[in-house]
Amino acid sequence: MFSCFDLQTSRMSHHTQQFVVAFLAVAFVTGSAFSNDRASDADSPAALHQRIDGLVAVRDAKTSGVATDAEYLRRLYLDLCGTIPSVETTRQFLADSRSNIEKRAELIDRLLSSPQHARRMAFHFDEMLMERRPDKHVTSDEWQQYLRQSFLVNKPLDRLFLEILAADGTDAELRPAAKFFLDRDLDVDLLTRDIGRIFLGVDLECAQCHNHPNIDDYYQQHYHGLSAFFRRSYLFKDPKTKKSVIGEKAEGVVTFTSVFTNESAKTNPRILDLPEIVDPQGTEKAYIAKPAGKVRGIPVYSRRQQLAWQMVNSANIDFRRNLANRIWSFMIGRGIIEPLDMRHAANPPSHPELLDLLASELLETKYDLRRMLRELALTETYQRSSRLESEGSPPADKEFAVGLLKPLSPEQLACAVMEATGLTRIRRASVEAALLKSDPKFGPGRIQHPLWQEDALYVATKTELAQFVQIFALPGVRPAGFESSAKQALFLMNGPLITKWLAPSGDNLIGCTQQLKDAKQVAEELYLAVFTRLPSDTEFDEIQKYLDESQNRTSALQEIAWAMLTSAEFRFNH
C-alpha cells in the first residue's frame, strides 16, 4: 500500500540501460534531453496562454462569456483530478474575493501537484493507450500503478513513451510498460494500426494491401515501413518465470505488393515520410542471444528499440503534433484535428498555427505535461462559459468560441457520484479509523500524508469504481459522442449501488441534509454537493415546494438527490 512513497527512477535491465543511456547522449547533443526543469522565464514565452488565445481568436463576435467561479471550479477539478470538489472546497473558492487570475492560477497549481492528478492522468492515458482492452499478460493494476508513478514525478512525456515502446517485459520494474505490446500479443497488423493512430494521428488500416483508397496522403509504404520496426519481434514465454516477454530476430526483410497494381517493393523501418532506417552493416545475423527453443532472441541491433528512439526524436514532428492535439482535446473537449487519428491534407487542423505552437512548446519545455496543462487552463478559451447568451445559430465547435460539453468518463462519473453522496468522506474516515485501531503507533502524520490518503481511498473504493467501468466503459476506439444505453440508465435508476449511497446515514449527503430544517440550507447543501454551485431562486422555490408537499421528507430528499445525480448537468463536464 505504501509503494506510493517510492518515487525513485525505476531500475532497468542492462540492455535497456544501454539503450536509454545512448539515447540520452544523442538527445543531449540535439537539445532534446529529458528534464523536468522548466525553462527560465528569460528563455520561455512570457505568456503562452495569451499567445494561444490570440491564435484561437474567433472570427465573429459570437463567443460566450467567462465561466463563473463555480463552473470553472467544477470543470478544472474534473479535468485535472477526475472528480468534483467537496462542499467545503467549493464554499471556500466561491467566497474567495481575489481576482480570477490570482485564485484560478493558484487552484491550477494546487491540483496539478496533487496525487489525485496523477491518478486522473493514469486513468486517461490507460484509456488512450490500451482502449479498455482486457488484460492478457500485464494486469491493469500493474500498468496503472506504473503510469501513476510516472505522473507523480511529472515524467516527461517523451520519456514515458520511450519506455513504453522500448520495454520488452524482462525487467520486473519496467515490465508494466510493455503492456502496450504484450497485451496486443505482438499482432503486427493491430500494432501497426494502433501505433499509427495513437502515436502519430494517422489510421493506416486501409493502406495495408494498397495505397489508401480514400485518403491520398496514406501510402502502403507508410503502413509497411511502420510495421518493419517490430515485424521481427515475437512473444516468448520465459521458461523460468512462465511469463510472456518480447524476443526479436536479427534478420527479416519486409516486402509488400499492391493488390491494385501488382507492383512489389520492400522497405526498411520508417516513420511515415521520414527517411528509412537502414540496419547497421554486419548486424543481420549478430546476436547477444540467438533465438532457440528455450532462449529468447536478443539481437545486437534491435529494430523495435529503434522505433522507440525514432518516435520521440526531435525530427518526428508528427509525434509532437499528435500529442499536442490529444492534450488540447483532453482539456478543451475537441481536437484541433478531428477525428484525432485522421490527420491528412483533406482534413486539416482548424487552427494550423495553434497546433504548430503547441507542438513546438512540447519540444521546448522537454515534454512537460503539467506545464502544458497549466497554460491551457489559464487560457480564455478554456475559461469560456458553456452557455451562449446571444441569439441565433451557435458557432461551430471547431471555432472554440463556447465551452464544449464533455461526457464524464466512467472513472470521473464514479468518483463524482461518490464525492457528491458523501461516500468518499465516509470511506476515508473509515480507513483511517481502522488503521489507527489496528496499529496505534502508525501515527497521524502518515495518515495525513496526501499520497497515503489518495492511495488508501482508491483501495477503499476500487470495487465500486470497477462497477462503473464495467457499466459505462466502451472498449475500442474513442466514441465520437455520447449516447447512454439502457443498461447504463437502469444502473443509475434502479441499481442497488446508487440506492445504497442515497440511504440516509449520519455523514452522507442525505444524512446531512436530513438534519437541516431550513429549506434554503437544504437546497444549498444539495446543489453545492452535486452541482458545485448554489441554487437559483427558482431552483430553491422548487425544492422548498417539493419538500413542503411531500409526506416523507427523507424520501423526498432521496428523490431530489437522485434526480440531480442522473441529470445532464451532472453527467457532463461543462
ABEGO torsion letter per residue (X at the ends): XAAAABABBBBBBAAAAAAAAAAAAAAAAAGABBBABBBBAAABBABAAAAAAAAABBABABBBBBBBAAAAAAAAAAAAAGBBBBAAAAAAAAABABBAAAAAAAAAAAAAABAAAAAAAAAAAAAAAAGGBBBAABBAAAAAAAAAAAAAAGBBAAAAAAAAAABAGABAAAAAAAAAAAAAGGBAAAAAAAAAAAAAGBBAAAAAABBBAABAABBAAAAAAAAAAAAABBBBBBAAAGBBBBBBBABEBBBBBBAAAGBBBBBBBBBEABBBBBBBBGAAABBABBBBAABBBBBABBAAAAAAAAAABAABAAAAAAAAAAAAAAAAGBBABOBAABBBAABBBABAAAAAAAAAAAAAAGGBAAAAAAAAAABAAAABBABBABBEBBBBAAAGABBBBBBBBAAAAAAAAAAAAGAAAAAAAAAAAAAAAABAAAEAAAAABAAAAAAAAAAAAAAAAAAAAAAABBBEBBBABBBBBAAAAAAAAABAAAAAAABBBAABAAAAAAABABAAAAAAAAAAAAAGBBBBAAAAAAAAAAAAABABAAAAAAAAAAAAAABAAAABBX
